[in-house]
């Protein structure tokens, strides 16, 4: 009997790449998605450059940014709309971008400083 796998979020980026791989490995898959997304981001526009520079600064990284041409259909301006999150979930951000990124960086610093905790980040597909 082949492995049976349930893939949730099959229409998303990960699911759409995972399903063909599993099929190639002759797994039986059930792919589900509700095609319903909610933006849980900030309602304030931040450029990718500003975000990258902030992450490097908060992480104390000396990495350098590498610039590539965006895809033709890439929007020049993005302004997240979180009204759906409020309407459906009564959710709105409680912390700002800088604080949220700082908390995330601290979390992964703690996680990666312990080998046993770092193993939790490794996903292994058993086929």
C-alpha angles and dihedrals in degrees: 000000000000122000115274116217132187112208115194119195090029094163092055127090097269096040093049090054097039098052097060090047092052091047090052087054088053095246121154106237137188110200118195133178133162093208086225117127131180123195109229094181133107121290089225121093117239124176119236088243092053090048093048092048091049093050091049091049096047093044092049088234125165091198115131124229118245117208123213132175111266120238114271093251094047110123115241092214130034125188113178117228112210098170091106091056089054095045095049105027104020085234130148131160115277098189132041126249095261094050093043092051090047091053091047093050091048090050094053092043089057093043095049094044090069118061092209091051093044090059088067088069093058113091115198123193108216108208 
